[in-house]
Amino acid sequence: MIDRPKLPPLPPFCNGPFRALHEHSSWIVGESPFGGSEHMLDMRGWGFLTGQGQGLALPNEEAAKAQRETMQWVVDAMNEKWARDRA
């Protein structure tokens, strides 16, 4: 059995600052209590952004921009909450 430090009270299972991994990823990561990055959230919605029928049917470039901007909005909100809780 691995002797690991105890996790902090939940939530969160990881701390900020949070950041978006934009290059070929839709992950938002934070800092693991064990060191390094921890996968916190996977931004979804590509099918809706680019899909036909009930989707928005955006071109790939516009869909990628919308997803990046939404990811950054979520990261900013998470970091603001994290900063408030630390104060």
C-alpha distance (Angstrom), angle and dihedral (degrees) to the residues before:
residue distance angle dihedral
M1 . . .
I2 3.81 . .
D3 3.79 115.7 .
R4 3.81 101.4 -134.5
P5 3.78 129.3 170.5
K6 3.78 115.2 -98.9
L7 3.80 116.0 -94.6
P8 3.79 116.7 -110.6
P9 3.80 117.4 -107.2
L10 3.77 110.4 -72.8
P11 2.94 133.5 -79.8
P12 2.97 110.3 68.0
F13 3.76 112.1 38.4
C14 3.79 87.6 -172.5
N15 3.78 135.5 28.6
G16 3.76 137.0 -133.3
P17 2.77 161.2 -73.8
F18 3.77 86.8 95.4
R19 3.79 123.4 -160.7
A20 3.79 139.3 -177.4
L21 3.78 120.6 -119.3
H22 3.80 99.3 -144.2
E23 3.78 101.0 170.7
H24 3.81 107.3 93.3
S25 3.78 91.0 -33.6
S26 3.76 141.4 88.6
W27 3.79 94.6 -158.4
I28 3.77 127.6 127.8
V29 3.79 111.6 -158.1
G30 3.78 137.2 -169.0
E31 3.78 135.2 -175.9
S32 3.80 116.7 -70.2
P33 3.81 117.6 -132.1
F34 3.83 84.6 -129.3
G35 3.82 93.1 54.3
G36 3.79 131.4 -90.2
S37 3.78 128.9 46.3
E38 3.79 125.6 -33.7
H39 3.82 124.5 -158.4
M40 3.80 104.2 -117.8
L41 3.79 106.4 167.3
D42 3.78 139.4 3.0
M43 3.82 111.4 -145.0
R44 3.79 109.2 -138.1
G45 3.77 133.7 -175.6
W46 3.80 105.3 93.7
G47 3.79 91.9 124.1
F48 3.79 91.9 52.4
L49 3.80 92.9 45.5
T50 3.81 94.6 50.0
G51 3.82 101.2 24.2
Q52 3.76 129.5 109.6
G53 3.80 125.8 -131.2
Q54 3.78 106.6 26.7
G55 3.82 92.6 8.4
L56 3.79 127.9 89.3
A57 3.84 93.8 -111.0
L58 3.81 92.8 -144.5
P59 3.80 120.3 171.2
N60 3.82 111.9 -102.4
E61 3.82 93.5 -105.1
E62 3.81 93.1 53.3
A63 3.80 92.0 43.5
A64 3.82 91.4 50.8
K65 3.81 90.5 49.7
A66 3.82 91.6 49.0
Q67 3.80 91.5 48.9
R68 3.83 93.0 47.7
E69 3.81 91.7 49.1
T70 3.80 92.0 48.2
M71 3.81 91.3 48.1
Q72 3.80 90.3 51.3
W73 3.82 90.8 49.0
V74 3.82 89.8 53.4
V75 3.84 91.7 46.2
D76 3.81 91.0 49.9
A77 3.82 91.6 49.6
M78 3.82 92.0 47.9
N79 3.81 91.6 48.7
E80 3.81 92.4 48.6
K81 3.82 90.8 51.5
W82 3.80 91.6 45.6
A83 3.81 90.9 50.4
R84 3.85 92.1 48.4
D85 3.80 91.6 50.1
R86 3.82 91.2 50.8
A87 3.81 93.1 51.1
